[in-house]
């Protein structure tokens, strides 16, 4: 803004805005109009959109892995704990709890493989009947 002073008074104030204001309608006064807010989608409409785009992998983000933060405890009898301690020493594990965790994880992976094999065999047997 430039100000010209004469005799200690303000004579003229000039503004140098890059855009001049104009009025081209009842609610438009030289400013950029805001878009109308979108109407909120109902749960059914959202479900329809998700189902329609479910098979399009480009519409999905990379999967994330979420690990539980809560520790779960299992109660075991003193006899089982004594046996676990013995086997942990035999297999040179850090401790019986570490050894038990490892055994449980290995067993679950083995069961998953077995289940997958059974599913494939079942699908193959259904295909031969048709």
N, C-alpha and C positions, 0 to 999 in steps of 0.2 A: 504494500500500500504506500502510495506517496501522498504526502501532505504538503500543501502549499500554505505558507503562513504570510500574512501581511499585517502589519501593525499589531502583532502579537495575538491575532485572532485566527481561528480556523476558517479558512475561506472555502476550500474545496477538498473533498475526500474522494480519491479515485480508487476504484477497485479493479483489479486485473484478474478476474476469474477466467479460467480456461473455457468455461462453458457458460453461455448465457442462459438465464432462466426464461422459460416461456410457458405459456398456458395453452394447452390444446384440448382441454376437456374439463369437466366439472371437478374431478378429483386429481387432476394431473397438473402440477405446478412446476414444471421444469426438472423434476426429479425422476430417477429411474423407478418404474413401477415394480412393486413387489409381486411375486407370483402368488396366485391364490393357494392357500394351504391344501395339500392333498387330503382327500377324504380317507379316513382310516379304514383299512381292510378288515373284514370280519375274519374270524378263525377259519370258517369254511373256505373263504376266498384264498387265504394264505395256504391252506392245505391243498387246494386245487393247483396253485402255482408250484408248490413244492413237488407234488406228485408228477406234474407235467414236466418238470425239469430234473427229476430224480435220476434218469438214465444218462443225462448229459454231464459227463465228467468235467467239462470245462467250466461249469457253473459252480463247482464245489471247490473249497479251499483244501490245502493239504491236510491230511488227518493229523491229529495231535494225540500224544500218549498221555494219559492222566493216571498217575499212580496214587493209590490211597495214602493219605497221610496218617491215618489212624492205625495203630498197631493192634493186632488181634492176638489174643492169648488162647491157648488150648490147655485144658486141664488133663494131665496124664497121671496115671497111678505111680506110686513110688517104684514099683517093680519095673514098669516100662522105662521110667527115667534112668534107673540103674542100668538096664540093658542098653539104653541109648548112650549113656556115658561110656560103657564098655566098648561098644562098636565105634564110637567117636575116637577112642584111643587106638583101636585096631587100624582104622583108616586114617589116622593122624590128622584129624580135623582139629580146628582151633578149640572147639568146645562142642558139647552135645547138642546145644541149640542150633549152632551153625550146621552141624551134621544133619539134624532133623529137618531143617529148612531145605537143605540140598536134596535130601531123600524125597521130601514131599513134592518139590518142584520137578524132580526127575520123574516121579510117578505120574504126576499130572500131565507132563508132556507125553509120556508113553500112552496114557489113556486117550489123549487127544488123537494121537496117531492111529491107535486101534479103532477109535470111533470113525475117523475119516476113511480108513480101509473098509470098515463094515458098511459105511454109506455108499462107497463106490461099488462094492460087491452087490449091494441091494439094488442100486440103480441099474447095474449091468443085468441082474437077473430079471428085473421088470422089463427091460428093453428086449430081452429074448422072448418073453411071453407074448408081446404085442405083435 
